[in-house]
Amino acid sequence: MKPIVAEQTRIRGWLIFFLAAISLLSCFSTASSDQHTLILNTPGDPPYHYPKQNGILDLLIKEAFARIGMEVRLQSRPPERSLLDADQGMVDGDAVRIGGLGRQYPNLIQVPEKVLVCDFVTFSKQVALKPSGWKDLKPYNVAIIRGHKISETHIGEPRSLVKARDTEALFRLLDNDRVDLVVCERLFGTMKAKKINPRIKVLEPPLVTLDFYLYLHKRHQALIPKISEALQAMKKDGTYQKLWDLGRK
């Protein structure tokens, strides 16, 4: 009986070793397949970003990285947290921000070619105003989104200022008459306003029109010129406009 028991023990040992080896190889395989997938934060709302990765920004960024042989996935984060996590290297970058943030977030490098051109506009439910600039908001109770650097930089000192955590909270403040005006990017602000209260309107003209850029963590510095060239090529061959139109649908 002892030789049989010994043989069974030996077989079990080899079986355990074999299963462990398969599991280890599977882990290596998964790591290898994931090592070229970059994760980028974005504070963007629809139509720029959707969880299914089919918004304007999702499509543009995925195409740019595909052209240099890499995969990328965008994930939604609150604006300020989005930048902090990217700067600390917890993710690979931030998908779209105003230019010049490298001074404040030194670990992030701006890709030179712009990704988007966006309007920041004022929304109101009751106030009739034709703003000629940020100074015209001074007599009002205003809300902005915390972490939207352009708003935080230029809002000045209105009668009162509330910083909302996200777009939903921003427009709830306006709908509940907690503030007179809110400032937000035109496209995703308009979508959210229509959902919350169709009486909320955009006040024209925009406060400012700005170029927005992709930022990558400094560990990906070698990718910067490649991504910039890919974005330029997309604009020249018509792909950029096609993806923009597709993401707006």
C-alpha positions as CSV (number, residue, x, y, z in Angstrom):
1,M,0.0,0.0,0.0
2,K,2.9,2.4,0.8
3,P,4.1,2.5,-2.8
4,I,0.6,3.3,-4.1
5,V,0.2,6.0,-1.5
6,A,3.6,7.4,-2.4
7,E,2.6,7.4,-6.1
8,Q,-0.7,9.1,-5.4
9,T,1.1,11.8,-3.4
10,R,3.6,12.3,-6.2
11,I,0.8,12.7,-8.8
12,R,-1.0,15.2,-6.6
13,G,2.2,17.1,-6.2
14,W,2.7,17.3,-9.9
15,L,-0.9,18.3,-10.4
16,I,-0.7,21.1,-7.9
17,F,2.5,22.3,-9.6
18,F,0.9,22.1,-13.0
19,L,-2.2,24.1,-12.0
20,A,0.0,26.7,-10.2
21,A,2.1,27.1,-13.3
22,I,-1.0,27.6,-15.5
23,S,-2.3,30.2,-13.1
24,L,1.1,32.0,-13.1
25,L,1.3,32.0,-16.9
26,S,-2.2,33.4,-17.0
27,C,-1.3,36.2,-14.8
28,F,1.8,37.0,-16.9
29,S,-0.4,36.9,-20.0
30,T,-2.9,39.3,-18.6
31,A,-0.2,41.7,-17.4
32,S,1.4,41.6,-20.9
33,S,-1.9,42.3,-22.6
34,D,-2.7,45.2,-20.3
35,Q,0.7,46.8,-20.3
36,H,-0.1,48.8,-23.5
37,T,-3.5,49.9,-22.2
38,L,-3.3,53.4,-20.7
39,I,-5.9,54.7,-18.3
40,L,-6.8,58.4,-18.6
41,N,-9.0,60.3,-16.2
42,T,-11.5,62.8,-17.5
43,P,-14.0,65.1,-15.8
44,G,-15.9,65.2,-19.1
45,D,-19.6,64.5,-19.2
46,P,-21.8,63.5,-22.2
47,P,-21.4,64.0,-25.1
48,Y,-17.7,64.1,-24.5
49,H,-17.4,60.9,-22.4
50,Y,-19.7,57.9,-21.8
51,P,-18.9,54.7,-19.8
52,K,-19.2,52.8,-23.1
53,Q,-16.3,54.8,-24.5
54,N,-18.3,56.2,-27.4
55,G,-18.4,60.0,-26.6
56,I,-16.6,62.7,-28.6
57,L,-13.5,62.6,-26.4
58,D,-13.5,58.8,-26.1
59,L,-13.4,58.3,-29.9
60,L,-10.8,61.0,-30.6
61,I,-8.4,59.8,-27.9
62,K,-8.8,56.1,-28.7
63,E,-8.1,56.8,-32.4
64,A,-5.0,58.9,-31.7
65,F,-3.5,56.1,-29.5
66,A,-4.5,53.4,-32.0
67,R,-2.4,55.2,-34.6
68,I,0.7,54.6,-32.5
69,G,-0.2,51.1,-31.7
70,M,-1.6,51.5,-28.2
71,E,-4.9,51.1,-26.4
72,V,-6.5,53.6,-24.0
73,R,-9.5,53.7,-21.8
74,L,-11.1,56.8,-20.2
75,Q,-12.6,56.9,-16.8
76,S,-14.8,59.6,-15.2
77,R,-13.5,61.4,-12.1
78,P,-14.4,64.7,-10.4
79,P,-12.4,67.5,-12.0
80,E,-9.9,68.2,-9.1
81,R,-9.5,64.5,-8.2
82,S,-8.9,63.8,-11.9
83,L,-5.9,66.0,-12.1
84,L,-4.5,65.1,-8.7
85,D,-4.6,61.3,-9.4
86,A,-2.9,61.9,-12.8
87,D,-0.2,64.1,-11.4
88,Q,0.5,61.5,-8.7
89,G,0.9,58.8,-11.3
90,M,-2.1,56.8,-10.1
91,V,-3.3,56.9,-13.8
92,D,-1.5,57.6,-17.0
93,G,-2.9,61.1,-17.6
94,D,-5.8,63.4,-17.9
95,A,-7.7,63.4,-21.2
96,V,-8.5,67.0,-21.7
97,R,-7.7,70.3,-19.9
98,I,-6.8,73.9,-20.6
99,G,-3.2,74.6,-21.5
100,G,-0.5,75.6,-19.1
101,L,-1.4,73.3,-16.2
102,G,2.1,71.8,-16.0
103,R,3.2,74.7,-13.7
104,Q,0.6,73.6,-11.2
105,Y,0.9,69.9,-11.8
106,P,4.6,69.3,-12.6
107,N,4.3,65.6,-13.3
108,L,1.9,66.1,-16.1
109,I,3.2,67.0,-19.7
110,Q,0.9,68.7,-22.1
111,V,0.6,67.2,-25.6
112,P,1.2,70.3,-27.9
113,E,-1.6,69.5,-30.4
114,K,-5.0,70.6,-29.1
115,V,-7.7,68.0,-28.8
116,L,-10.8,70.2,-28.4
117,V,-12.0,73.8,-28.8
118,C,-14.7,74.6,-26.2
119,D,-16.9,77.5,-25.1
120,F,-17.4,78.3,-21.5
121,V,-20.8,79.9,-21.2
122,T,-23.2,81.3,-18.6
123,F,-26.5,79.5,-17.9
124,S,-29.5,81.1,-16.2
125,K,-33.1,80.3,-15.5
126,Q,-34.4,83.9,-14.9
127,V,-31.6,86.5,-15.4
128,A,-31.6,88.3,-18.7
129,L,-27.9,89.1,-19.4
130,K,-25.7,89.4,-22.4
131,P,-22.3,88.9,-20.8
132,S,-19.3,90.6,-22.4
133,G,-16.8,89.0,-20.0
134,W,-16.4,87.5,-16.5
135,K,-16.7,91.0,-14.9
136,D,-20.4,91.1,-15.9
137,L,-21.1,88.2,-13.4
138,K,-20.0,90.3,-10.4
139,P,-23.5,91.4,-9.3
140,Y,-24.9,87.9,-9.2
141,N,-24.8,84.7,-7.1
142,V,-22.8,82.3,-9.2
143,A,-21.8,78.7,-9.1
144,I,-19.0,76.9,-10.9
145,I,-17.6,73.3,-10.8
146,R,-14.8,72.7,-8.4
147,G,-11.7,71.9,-10.3
148,H,-12.6,73.6,-13.6
149,K,-9.5,75.7,-13.7
150,I,-10.7,78.3,-16.2
151,S,-13.7,79.2,-14.0
152,E,-11.7,79.2,-10.8
153,T,-9.1,81.5,-12.3
154,H,-11.4,84.1,-13.9
155,I,-14.6,84.1,-11.9
156,G,-13.3,87.0,-9.7
157,E,-15.5,88.0,-6.8
158,P,-19.2,87.8,-7.6
159,R,-21.9,88.6,-5.0
160,S,-21.5,85.0,-3.8
161,L,-19.7,81.9,-5.2
162,V,-20.5,78.2,-4.8
163,K,-18.2,75.5,-6.1
164,A,-20.3,72.4,-7.0
165,R,-18.8,68.9,-7.0
166,D,-20.1,68.1,-10.5
167,T,-22.4,69.1,-13.4
168,E,-25.5,67.6,-11.8
169,A,-25.0,69.5,-8.5
170,L,-24.2,72.7,-10.4
171,F,-27.5,72.8,-12.3
172,R,-29.5,71.6,-9.3
173,L,-28.3,74.8,-7.5
174,L,-29.6,76.8,-10.4
175,D,-32.9,74.9,-10.7
176,N,-33.5,75.3,-7.0
177,D,-32.8,79.1,-7.1
178,R,-29.8,78.8,-4.9
179,V,-27.8,80.8,-7.4
180,D,-28.6,83.2,-10.2
181,L,-26.1,82.0,-12.8
182,V,-23.8,79.0,-13.4
183,V,-20.7,78.7,-15.6
184,C,-20.0,75.5,-17.5
185,E,-18.7,74.2,-20.8
186,R,-21.3,74.6,-23.5
187,L,-22.0,71.1,-24.8
188,F,-22.2,69.1,-21.6
189,G,-23.8,72.0,-19.8
190,T,-26.6,72.2,-22.4
191,M,-27.3,68.5,-22.2
192,K,-27.5,68.6,-18.4
193,A,-29.6,71.7,-18.4
194,K,-32.2,70.2,-20.7
195,K,-32.4,67.1,-18.5
196,I,-32.9,69.1,-15.3
197,N,-35.1,72.0,-16.5
198,P,-35.8,73.1,-20.1
199,R,-36.2,76.7,-18.8
200,I,-32.5,76.9,-18.2
201,K,-30.9,78.8,-21.1
202,V,-27.5,79.6,-22.4
203,L,-26.6,83.3,-22.2
204,E,-24.7,84.4,-25.3
205,P,-22.0,85.2,-26.2
206,P,-19.6,82.8,-24.4
207,L,-17.4,84.1,-21.7
208,V,-14.3,82.5,-23.4
209,T,-13.4,80.1,-26.1
210,L,-10.4,77.9,-25.3
211,D,-8.2,75.2,-26.7
212,F,-8.1,72.0,-24.6
213,Y,-5.2,69.5,-24.4
214,L,-4.3,66.0,-23.5
215,Y,-1.9,65.6,-20.5
216,L,0.3,62.5,-19.9
217,H,2.2,61.6,-16.8
218,K,5.9,62.3,-17.3
219,R,6.7,58.5,-17.4
220,H,5.1,58.6,-20.9
221,Q,7.1,61.5,-22.1
222,A,8.4,59.6,-25.1
223,L,4.8,59.3,-26.4
224,I,4.2,63.1,-26.5
225,P,5.4,63.8,-30.1
226,K,3.8,60.6,-31.4
227,I,0.4,61.5,-30.1
228,S,0.7,65.1,-31.2
229,E,1.5,63.9,-34.8
230,A,-1.4,61.4,-34.7
231,L,-3.9,64.2,-33.7
232,Q,-2.5,66.4,-36.5
233,A,-2.9,63.6,-39.1
234,M,-6.5,62.9,-37.9
235,K,-7.4,66.5,-38.6
236,K,-5.8,66.5,-42.0
237,D,-7.4,63.3,-43.3
238,G,-10.9,64.1,-42.0
239,T,-11.0,61.4,-39.3
240,Y,-11.2,64.1,-36.5
241,Q,-14.4,65.6,-37.9
242,K,-16.0,62.2,-38.6
243,L,-15.4,61.1,-35.0
244,W,-16.6,64.4,-33.6
245,D,-19.9,64.0,-35.6
246,L,-20.3,60.4,-34.5
247,G,-19.7,61.2,-30.8
248,R,-22.4,64.0,-31.0
249,K,-25.1,61.6,-32.1
